[in-house]
């Protein structure tokens, strides 16, 4: 397993590391905030590794990824028979990390009830396992908390306890987004190219100045997580090659205006144009061109919505024609709608609906059979 490390030469990043090194020598609670993918957990590991607790465990838990009914058991443990499926006694993470550190990632997603239980532990250091009937254990655990939420704002809307906020926010470290530390982009990208080449035993890619400029100009909505994903893909696909704009993924193509010899101006296709063309003209599937990059945070919601809007314009408001247009099986229709609804990418069909004519289907998907048209797009409109 790769040892978590922070790389950077930007002043912003150096200031964060200096503060982390200073606070690591204390037992102060630390609240680490920043956008998703900026490396909050990596910073937490570095604080633990440089502290006097380094010889003891550090345990991280994603509070958003565990249902509330299980989160209490994960943190505090339980006694055999205390609830269904409690077949044996179980220590909680706080007990397992005694003398060490616990990172509560996405702490802003805790329910109010769990916030109250956490507050009591922070005040007393005592834990009581579920079903423990008053038996408590006093522990020595340093708490680090991380979130991409504005916890202070959530205290104002009564979604987060104010007393817990001030308990956690003894020291506040803010991890900057990648776009605020552009001096580090090339350094990080080349580092991940080397790591992936070593991991897969491949020749290392070299970054051209052209590619480096494109990486620097990109807005990196997924931050370091997105950068690492891109580096892994090109390191495997183009191992040993010099990377230019041709080897970088489509989202790095920047829309720009060129002046042809005639003197008139022409626009280079945008990312939406390129992806839509790959689906509708080159026969690639929506799941490959749009869904997969979006789920790895390589595409933004706005880009997905723009592509869907182009499609719904073409089908004149009929979502049932989208499988044929976007090259995925008709059996994936509900999956497609569920994806759009879950990620707020649906486009209302009403503005594009016209009086249906038999010829409409031929304009959209020649040589295909039109799907039944009753209540088209009804689910997506709700």
DRENMIMI-505840 format. One line per 8 residues: number of its first residue (from 1); for each residue x, y, z of C-alpha. Coordinates in nm, 3 decimals. Layout:
N
NUM	X/Y/Z | ... .
END
This chain:
382
1	0.000/0.000/0.000 | 0.132/0.344/-0.100 | 0.226/0.559/0.202 | 0.007/0.872/0.203 | 0.214/1.175/0.113 | 0.153/1.537/0.025 | 0.341/1.682/-0.269 | 0.352/2.050/-0.347 .
9	0.573/2.354/-0.387 | 0.299/2.617/-0.398 | 0.293/2.865/-0.111 | -0.066/2.767/-0.031 | 0.025/2.402/0.015 | 0.346/2.471/0.205 | 0.153/2.682/0.456 | -0.094/2.397/0.519 .
17	0.190/2.145/0.568 | 0.376/2.378/0.806 | 0.063/2.420/1.018 | -0.001/2.045/1.015 | 0.356/1.970/1.128 | 0.318/2.213/1.416 | -0.019/2.086/1.534 | 0.084/1.719/1.497 .
25	0.292/1.746/1.816 | -0.017/1.824/2.023 | -0.333/1.631/2.106 | -0.559/1.909/1.979 | -0.863/1.812/1.780 | -0.838/1.916/1.414 | -1.112/1.998/1.166 | -0.996/1.956/0.806 .
33	-1.217/2.110/0.539 | -1.197/2.133/0.162 | -1.362/2.018/-0.158 | -1.402/1.652/-0.241 | -1.081/1.495/-0.370 | -0.832/1.752/-0.234 | -0.655/1.507/0.000 | -0.810/1.569/0.340 .
41	-0.757/1.208/0.451 | -0.394/1.219/0.335 | -0.338/1.528/0.550 | -0.495/1.349/0.848 | -0.261/1.051/0.803 | 0.039/1.284/0.794 | -0.071/1.454/1.118 | -0.097/1.114/1.287 .
49	0.232/0.987/1.143 | 0.421/1.292/1.273 | 0.258/1.285/1.617 | 0.361/1.111/1.938 | 0.080/0.863/1.868 | 0.241/0.734/1.548 | 0.314/0.392/1.701 | -0.054/0.342/1.782 .
57	-0.336/0.279/1.530 | -0.501/0.538/1.312 | -0.848/0.435/1.199 | -1.062/0.624/0.947 | -1.435/0.587/0.895 | -1.656/0.753/0.634 | -1.960/0.867/0.832 | -2.159/0.918/0.513 .
65	-2.095/0.563/0.395 | -2.237/0.383/0.700 | -2.610/0.380/0.788 | -2.689/0.539/1.124 | -2.803/0.205/1.268 | -2.458/0.060/1.198 | -2.251/0.372/1.266 | -2.319/0.358/1.639 .
73	-2.202/-0.005/1.651 | -1.896/0.074/1.437 | -1.785/0.357/1.663 | -1.885/0.230/2.008 | -1.908/-0.148/1.966 | -2.179/-0.383/2.092 | -2.247/-0.674/2.324 | -2.348/-1.015/2.194 .
81	-2.726/-1.045/2.166 | -2.788/-0.668/2.193 | -2.962/-0.667/1.853 | -3.035/-0.897/1.562 | -2.716/-1.040/1.408 | -2.507/-0.937/1.710 | -2.362/-1.289/1.739 | -2.052/-1.188/1.935 .
89	-1.907/-0.902/2.132 | -1.750/-0.638/1.911 | -1.509/-0.359/1.997 | -1.584/-0.023/1.840 | -1.334/0.184/1.645 | -1.275/0.413/1.941 | -1.165/0.115/2.153 | -0.948/-0.025/1.875 .
97	-0.776/0.313/1.835 | -0.708/0.363/2.207 | -0.386/0.562/2.235 | -0.404/0.650/1.867 | -0.617/0.854/1.629 | -0.961/0.830/1.470 | -1.049/1.022/1.155 | -1.419/1.094/1.118 .
105	-1.447/1.160/0.746 | -1.760/1.339/0.619 | -1.851/1.418/0.979 | -2.107/1.672/0.855 | -2.330/1.384/0.740 | -2.388/1.251/1.093 | -2.746/1.251/1.219 | -2.833/1.474/1.515 .
113	-2.856/1.168/1.739 | -2.506/1.051/1.646 | -2.377/1.403/1.689 | -2.502/1.396/2.047 | -2.330/1.065/2.117 | -2.005/1.191/1.966 | -2.023/1.509/2.173 | -2.055/1.307/2.493 .
121	-1.749/1.099/2.400 | -1.546/1.413/2.327 | -1.641/1.556/2.666 | -1.583/1.245/2.879 | -1.366/1.006/2.676 | -1.607/0.729/2.779 | -1.769/0.473/2.553 | -2.050/0.234/2.626 .
129	-2.109/-0.056/2.391 | -2.461/-0.112/2.265 | -2.628/-0.340/2.519 | -2.353/-0.274/2.773 | -2.599/-0.182/3.054 | -2.405/0.107/3.199 | -2.058/-0.045/3.166 | -1.826/0.225/3.032 .
137	-1.463/0.235/2.928 | -1.246/0.548/2.935 | -1.025/0.587/2.630 | -0.745/0.811/2.507 | -0.822/0.885/2.142 | -0.732/1.187/1.934 | -1.014/1.292/1.703 | -0.956/1.437/1.358 .
145	-1.263/1.532/1.155 | -1.292/1.605/0.783 | -1.574/1.740/0.571 | -1.647/1.915/0.242 | -1.941/2.091/0.406 | -1.953/2.436/0.564 | -2.020/2.319/0.919 | -2.065/2.669/1.056 .
153	-2.338/2.734/0.800 | -2.500/2.404/0.896 | -2.505/2.516/1.260 | -2.704/2.822/1.149 | -2.964/2.602/0.978 | -2.975/2.366/1.282 | -2.836/2.073/1.079 | -2.521/2.049/1.291 .
161	-2.484/2.100/1.665 | -2.308/2.423/1.749 | -2.150/2.279/2.064 | -2.009/1.986/1.865 | -1.879/2.224/1.598 | -1.672/2.415/1.853 | -1.551/2.091/2.011 | -1.418/1.968/1.677 .
169	-1.292/2.303/1.551 | -1.000/2.352/1.790 | -0.762/2.377/1.495 | -0.902/2.436/1.147 | -0.696/2.335/0.843 | -0.827/2.417/0.495 | -0.703/2.202/0.207 | -0.694/2.419/-0.107 .
177	-0.852/2.297/-0.433 | -0.613/2.199/-0.710 | -0.703/2.506/-0.917 | -0.568/2.722/-0.632 | -0.227/2.551/-0.644 | -0.155/2.527/-1.016 | 0.221/2.520/-0.956 | 0.169/2.169/-0.820 .
185	-0.031/2.020/-1.109 | 0.262/1.905/-1.321 | 0.454/1.783/-1.015 | 0.157/1.572/-0.902 | 0.076/1.440/-1.249 | 0.432/1.326/-1.316 | 0.445/1.168/-0.970 | 0.133/0.960/-1.041 .
193	0.269/0.863/-1.385 | 0.576/0.718/-1.210 | 0.369/0.547/-0.941 | 0.140/0.381/-1.197 | 0.432/0.277/-1.417 | 0.597/0.112/-1.118 | 0.274/-0.052/-1.005 | 0.200/-0.204/-1.347 .
201	0.569/-0.252/-1.441 | 0.543/-0.033/-1.749 | 0.770/0.229/-1.909 | 0.708/0.577/-1.770 | 0.524/0.832/-1.985 | 0.683/1.171/-2.050 | 0.476/1.489/-2.038 | 0.516/1.733/-2.328 .
209	0.496/2.108/-2.273 | 0.176/2.113/-2.480 | 0.010/1.855/-2.253 | 0.141/2.028/-1.940 | -0.021/2.355/-2.051 | -0.355/2.179/-2.106 | -0.337/2.019/-1.761 | -0.256/2.357/-1.607 .
217	-0.546/2.530/-1.784 | -0.804/2.267/-1.683 | -1.036/2.352/-1.390 | -1.006/2.010/-1.213 | -1.353/1.979/-1.055 | -1.252/1.643/-0.905 | -0.923/1.782/-0.771 | -0.636/1.540/-0.696 .
225	-0.861/1.234/-0.716 | -0.948/1.328/-1.074 | -0.586/1.403/-1.160 | -0.475/1.064/-1.028 | -0.746/0.886/-1.231 | -0.638/1.063/-1.551 | -0.272/0.984/-1.484 | -0.352/0.616/-1.433 .
233	-0.546/0.589/-1.759 | -0.280/0.751/-1.975 | 0.005/0.573/-1.793 | -0.146/0.236/-1.886 | -0.284/0.324/-2.229 | 0.019/0.515/-2.360 | 0.300/0.365/-2.152 | 0.645/0.491/-2.246 .
241	0.513/0.754/-2.489 | 0.546/1.131/-2.489 | 0.202/1.265/-2.394 | 0.056/1.537/-2.615 | -0.297/1.674/-2.650 | -0.385/1.367/-2.858 | -0.325/1.132/-2.565 | -0.517/1.334/-2.303 .
249	-0.889/1.262/-2.242 | -1.153/1.464/-2.424 | -1.230/1.699/-2.135 | -0.893/1.868/-2.183 | -0.988/1.991/-2.531 | -1.040/2.362/-2.491 | -1.300/2.537/-2.708 | -1.122/2.808/-2.906 .
257	-1.170/3.017/-3.220 | -0.940/2.981/-3.521 | -0.908/3.198/-3.829 | -0.892/2.998/-4.154 | -0.721/3.122/-4.469 | -1.045/3.270/-4.606 | -1.047/3.524/-4.326 | -1.372/3.405/-4.167 .
265	-1.373/3.260/-3.819 | -1.459/2.901/-3.727 | -1.515/2.748/-3.382 | -1.332/2.436/-3.274 | -1.585/2.183/-3.137 | -1.650/2.201/-2.764 | -1.627/1.905/-2.527 | -2.005/1.860/-2.553 .
273	-1.981/1.857/-2.935 | -1.703/1.598/-2.925 | -1.876/1.362/-2.683 | -2.216/1.394/-2.853 | -2.053/1.319/-3.189 | -1.882/1.009/-3.047 | -2.220/0.875/-2.936 | -2.447/0.971/-3.223 .
281	-2.209/0.948/-3.519 | -1.932/0.714/-3.416 | -2.157/0.459/-3.248 | -2.011/0.463/-2.899 | -2.237/0.403/-2.600 | -2.360/0.667/-2.357 | -2.242/0.443/-2.074 | -1.884/0.451/-2.203 .
289	-1.859/0.810/-2.325 | -2.058/0.994/-2.056 | -2.159/0.772/-1.763 | -1.817/0.623/-1.685 | -1.621/0.955/-1.690 | -1.895/1.125/-1.487 | -1.884/0.858/-1.217 | -1.506/0.903/-1.189 .
297	-1.564/1.280/-1.168 | -1.395/1.347/-1.499 | -1.709/1.513/-1.636 | -1.922/1.774/-1.465 | -2.297/1.761/-1.417 | -2.330/2.060/-1.651 | -2.159/1.868/-1.932 | -2.388/1.567/-1.884 .
305	-2.697/1.789/-1.882 | -2.581/1.963/-2.201 | -2.540/1.627/-2.378 | -2.880/1.505/-2.258 | -3.034/1.835/-2.370 | -2.890/1.784/-2.719 | -3.041/1.436/-2.723 | -3.386/1.540/-2.604 .
313	-3.388/1.819/-2.864 | -3.314/1.559/-3.132 | -3.590/1.326/-3.012 | -3.833/1.617/-2.982 | -3.897/1.553/-2.616 | -3.932/1.174/-2.637 | -3.712/1.004/-2.378 | -3.812/0.662/-2.509 .
321	-3.610/0.726/-2.824 | -3.293/0.800/-2.627 | -3.168/0.437/-2.611 | -3.148/0.420/-2.990 | -2.993/0.765/-3.016 | -2.742/0.711/-2.734 | -2.649/0.357/-2.836 | -2.755/0.153/-2.535 .
329	-3.008/-0.134/-2.513 | -3.375/-0.054/-2.464 | -3.358/-0.268/-2.150 | -3.133/0.003/-1.998 | -3.407/0.266/-2.033 | -3.504/0.267/-1.661 | -3.139/0.259/-1.559 | -3.082/0.567/-1.777 .
337	-3.374/0.755/-1.619 | -3.266/0.657/-1.268 | -2.913/0.782/-1.337 | -3.042/1.119/-1.460 | -3.277/1.160/-1.164 | -3.024/1.056/-0.901 | -2.758/1.299/-1.025 | -2.992/1.586/-1.116 .
345	-2.912/1.560/-1.486 | -3.266/1.526/-1.618 | -3.396/1.781/-1.869 | -3.773/1.857/-1.874 | -3.912/1.732/-2.202 | -4.208/1.973/-2.233 | -4.013/2.251/-2.407 | -3.906/2.013/-2.682 .
353	-4.234/1.830/-2.738 | -4.402/1.883/-3.076 | -4.711/1.733/-3.232 | -4.601/1.379/-3.313 | -4.584/1.275/-3.676 | -4.504/0.934/-3.820 | -4.192/1.079/-3.983 | -4.043/1.196/-3.651 .
361	-3.887/0.863/-3.569 | -3.709/0.850/-3.904 | -3.548/1.187/-3.833 | -3.409/1.057/-3.505 | -3.303/0.701/-3.559 | -3.335/0.565/-3.912 | -3.352/0.189/-3.952 | -3.470/0.147/-3.592 .
369	-3.807/0.063/-3.445 | -3.972/0.338/-3.245 | -4.052/0.248/-2.884 | -4.410/0.277/-2.756 | -4.496/0.642/-2.711 | -4.755/0.627/-2.433 | -4.669/0.872/-2.151 | -4.317/0.928/-2.295 .
377	-4.072/1.072/-2.047 | -4.331/1.075/-1.770 | -4.100/0.940/-1.506 | -3.822/1.184/-1.579 | -4.057/1.479/-1.545 | -4.158/1.402/-1.189 .
END
